[in-house]
Amino acid sequence: MIGTQYSRSHKGYEGARLDRIFNRRRPEKYPSDIIFAASPDDVVSAVLYAKGKGAQVTIRSGGHSWAAWSLRQDSILIDLSELKRLEIDAENMTATVSPSTTGKMLNEALGPLGLMFNGGHCPDVGVGGFLLQGGQGWCARTWGWSAEQIESMEVVTAAGELVTASRRENADLLWAARGSGPGFFGVVVSFTLKLKKVVGMYGSTYIYDTVAHYDEVAKWYLETCPGVPSDCELVMLGFRSERVMPHLNPPRPVLVVRALCFTEDEAEAKEALTIFAKGVPSLDKAHVAAFCQPSTFTEEYQRQADDNPIGRYFVQNAWLDGPLDKVAQSMKAAFVDLATPQSFALHFSMAPLRALPDDMCFSIQTPHTLSLYTIAPPDTDAFDAVCQAYQDKVWTHIDALRPEQGGSAGIYLGDSDLVKRPVRFMSEQNWARFCELRTQWDPKRTFAGYDGEALHGSRWNRNPWELVD
Ligand SMILES: Cc1cc2nc3c(=O)[nH]c(=O)nc-3n(C[C@H](O)[C@H](O)[C@H](O)COP(=O)(O)OP(=O)(O)OC[C@H]3O[C@@H](n4cnc5c(N)ncnc54)[C@H](O)[C@@H]3O)c2cc1C
């Protein structure tokens, strides 16, 4: 058994290549075969088939990588959408899931049992790609990286063997899986994840004009974040008003600052959200000031789906660092203009920064994630140049700054395109260990790995300012 297979001459090939890719801007890259594996045995057979053909393997779980990492020229693409597993051990608070399981599917199954998993914000992101790159899930600021919740995984290796990776067995494979993202050298066929007890949620939202009030809103938001109690997720978003306040005339960029507090206890939420609101710029200037509103996962997933409409996406990010006034200034350009009405910018606070555990290769983070999503309508490439130019303008400025100047310490793989911008995503030490393990587990490079690694040579995994030192 190998699963359902589409070769390039098959009439279903183009649908198999593209239908499961979220981003409507798809690369002109054509795998030689696409195999829909329905079981771990199918995956083993598909890996051995690829080796027999001398082709490299790529993998697709949820199809939500912005740069469509699953598509590589002449690869054998193993699509895991038909491999389905969702088993819950409520007593031990764990779930074992197949990689194409989405965060929403998992939380819908867990909710009635009083349990949850802090998976990705978008309802349809697959846990496969999400967990391998680290996973900036719900309340990552204090609950940590979602990959920290992996108890064990089953992996099909380059040798075509099904092995378990956990802290006790093949611990180096688990280390490499937690943070290497699309560079991982195996096919994960299941994850066993630690769960949390489900909690209620309450959110506060403030909306201001960006051009008039960016400086004071960003100052307040960045200064307030480190002191906000744990169990609160804190974000500042830059939208065009057409998206979130369509009645504003004339349309303009707006800043949406939101704190989402995860607790059952309304009084506790009020206390935390009062601390968050301390020093908030005058509410007379705000279009919206909504304090401590109850919310649910259903509403939050819907909000995320609305924030990420179907379109042609250009996405990049950076881990900013340095004094808060410098961080506010370096990221200002990402918020004040926005390339198209659909585009948006996101600051996701990780302050105060938690230390990372040392048993994962994920190794770059700062208190500030800045992501920029320039989005063009789905059916025309007429706006692609505008979207790309806006990205280039923002990142050329930021990448030239050192972390102590409000510049970038590197990127989070989740919102990256390494072909376009191959900046640092792993520490030097962890990259060296990762490469050793890759040689050990996949000596012939059966897995295609990072798109861009060969292309960028000595620029790979380096910040531009490191290259001028
Ligand atoms: C709308 C939207 C919202 C998002 N929100 C968040 C968010 O809140 N937090 C966050 O951290 N990220 C977020 N992301 C980024 C997303 O998590 C990553 O793009 C992730 O890679 C998507 O995983 P996937 O399985 O859906 O993607 P895929 O495109 O299927 O997988 C990406 C790559 O990961 C590797 N991979 C996937 N599965 C396996 C496997 N089973 N074994 C080995 N390698 C595998 C492969 O190299 C594959 O090509 C979002 C993306 C979108 C489009």
The ligand as an SDF file (V2000), in Angstrom:
LIG
                    3D

 53 58  0  0  0  0  0  0  0  0999 V2000
   -4.1480   31.9210    8.3320 C   0  0  0  0  0  0  0  0  0  0  0  0
   -2.9090   31.4680    9.0590 C   0  0  0  0  0  0  0  0  0  0  0  0
   -2.7900   31.6910   10.4260 C   0  0  0  0  0  0  0  0  0  0  0  0
   -1.6530   31.2630   11.1190 C   0  0  0  0  0  0  0  0  0  0  0  0
   -1.5780   31.4410   12.4780 N   0  0  0  0  0  0  0  0  0  0  0  0
   -0.5020   30.9880   13.1590 C   0  0  0  0  0  0  0  0  0  0  0  0
   -0.4180   31.0910   14.5810 C   0  0  0  0  0  0  0  0  0  0  0  0
   -1.3280   31.5580   15.2510 O   0  0  0  0  0  0  0  0  0  0  0  0
    0.7160   30.6690   15.1860 N   0  0  0  0  0  0  0  0  0  0  0  0
    1.7510   30.1100   14.4910 C   0  0  0  0  0  0  0  0  0  0  0  0
    2.7370   29.7080   15.0920 O   0  0  0  0  0  0  0  0  0  0  0  0
    1.6910   29.9800   13.1470 N   0  0  0  0  0  0  0  0  0  0  0  0
    0.6000   30.4080   12.4740 C   0  0  0  0  0  0  0  0  0  0  0  0
    0.5470   30.2790   11.1060 N   0  0  0  0  0  0  0  0  0  0  0  0
    1.6950   29.7180   10.4110 C   0  0  0  0  0  0  0  0  0  0  0  0
    1.5410   28.2060   10.3240 C   0  0  0  0  0  0  0  0  0  0  0  0
    1.5530   27.6360   11.6020 O   0  0  0  0  0  0  0  0  0  0  0  0
    2.7010   27.6020    9.5350 C   0  0  0  0  0  0  0  0  0  0  0  0
    2.6660   28.0920    8.2440 O   0  0  0  0  0  0  0  0  0  0  0  0
    2.6790   26.0790    9.5530 C   0  0  0  0  0  0  0  0  0  0  0  0
    3.8030   25.6050    8.8500 O   0  0  0  0  0  0  0  0  0  0  0  0
    1.4370   25.5220    8.9370 C   0  0  0  0  0  0  0  0  0  0  0  0
    1.3680   24.1560    9.1780 O   0  0  0  0  0  0  0  0  0  0  0  0
    0.5640   23.2400    8.1640 P   0  0  0  0  0  0  0  0  0  0  0  0
    0.7640   21.8390    8.5620 O   0  0  0  0  0  0  0  0  0  0  0  0
   -0.8310   23.7540    8.0450 O   0  0  0  0  0  0  0  0  0  0  0  0
    1.3170   23.5980    6.8120 O   0  0  0  0  0  0  0  0  0  0  0  0
    1.9770   22.7040    5.6560 P   0  0  0  0  0  0  0  0  0  0  0  0
    2.1570   23.6560    4.5340 O   0  0  0  0  0  0  0  0  0  0  0  0
    1.1930   21.4810    5.4160 O   0  0  0  0  0  0  0  0  0  0  0  0
    3.3680   22.2890    6.2700 O   0  0  0  0  0  0  0  0  0  0  0  0
    4.4640   23.1610    6.2520 C   0  0  0  0  0  0  0  0  0  0  0  0
    5.7440   22.3750    6.2010 C   0  0  0  0  0  0  0  0  0  0  0  0
    6.0030   21.8100    7.4880 O   0  0  0  0  0  0  0  0  0  0  0  0
    6.6120   20.5310    7.3240 C   0  0  0  0  0  0  0  0  0  0  0  0
    5.6960   19.5140    7.8240 N   0  0  0  0  0  0  0  0  0  0  0  0
    4.3610   19.6330    7.9730 C   0  0  0  0  0  0  0  0  0  0  0  0
    3.8630   18.5010    8.4790 N   0  0  0  0  0  0  0  0  0  0  0  0
    4.8920   17.6540    8.6510 C   0  0  0  0  0  0  0  0  0  0  0  0
    4.9990   16.3230    9.1450 C   0  0  0  0  0  0  0  0  0  0  0  0
    3.9220   15.6520    9.5540 N   0  0  0  0  0  0  0  0  0  0  0  0
    6.2170   15.7440    9.1970 N   0  0  0  0  0  0  0  0  0  0  0  0
    7.3290   16.4330    8.7790 C   0  0  0  0  0  0  0  0  0  0  0  0
    7.2810   17.6850    8.2880 N   0  0  0  0  0  0  0  0  0  0  0  0
    6.0690   18.2920    8.2250 C   0  0  0  0  0  0  0  0  0  0  0  0
    6.8350   20.3330    5.8450 C   0  0  0  0  0  0  0  0  0  0  0  0
    8.1200   20.8090    5.4960 O   0  0  0  0  0  0  0  0  0  0  0  0
    5.7480   21.1980    5.2460 C   0  0  0  0  0  0  0  0  0  0  0  0
    6.0060   21.5630    3.9180 O   0  0  0  0  0  0  0  0  0  0  0  0
   -0.5910   30.6600   10.4010 C   0  0  0  0  0  0  0  0  0  0  0  0
   -0.7090   30.4450    9.0210 C   0  0  0  0  0  0  0  0  0  0  0  0
   -1.8640   30.8310    8.3590 C   0  0  0  0  0  0  0  0  0  0  0  0
   -1.9850   30.5810    6.8790 C   0  0  0  0  0  0  0  0  0  0  0  0
  1  2  1  0
  2  3  1  0
  2 52  2  0
  3  4  2  0
  4  5  1  0
  4 50  1  0
  5  6  2  0
  6  7  1  0
  6 13  1  0
  7  8  2  0
  7  9  1  0
  9 10  1  0
 10 11  2  0
 10 12  1  0
 12 13  2  0
 13 14  1  0
 14 15  1  0
 14 50  1  0
 15 16  1  0
 16 17  1  0
 16 18  1  0
 18 19  1  0
 18 20  1  0
 20 21  1  0
 20 22  1  0
 22 23  1  0
 23 24  1  0
 24 25  2  0
 24 26  1  0
 24 27  1  0
 27 28  1  0
 28 29  2  0
 28 30  1  0
 28 31  1  0
 31 32  1  0
 32 33  1  0
 33 34  1  0
 33 48  1  0
 34 35  1  0
 35 36  1  0
 35 46  1  0
 36 37  1  0
 36 45  1  0
 37 38  2  0
 38 39  1  0
 39 40  1  0
 39 45  2  0
 40 41  1  0
 40 42  2  0
 42 43  1  0
 43 44  2  0
 44 45  1  0
 46 47  1  0
 46 48  1  0
 48 49  1  0
 50 51  2  0
 51 52  1  0
 52 53  1  0
M  END
$$$$
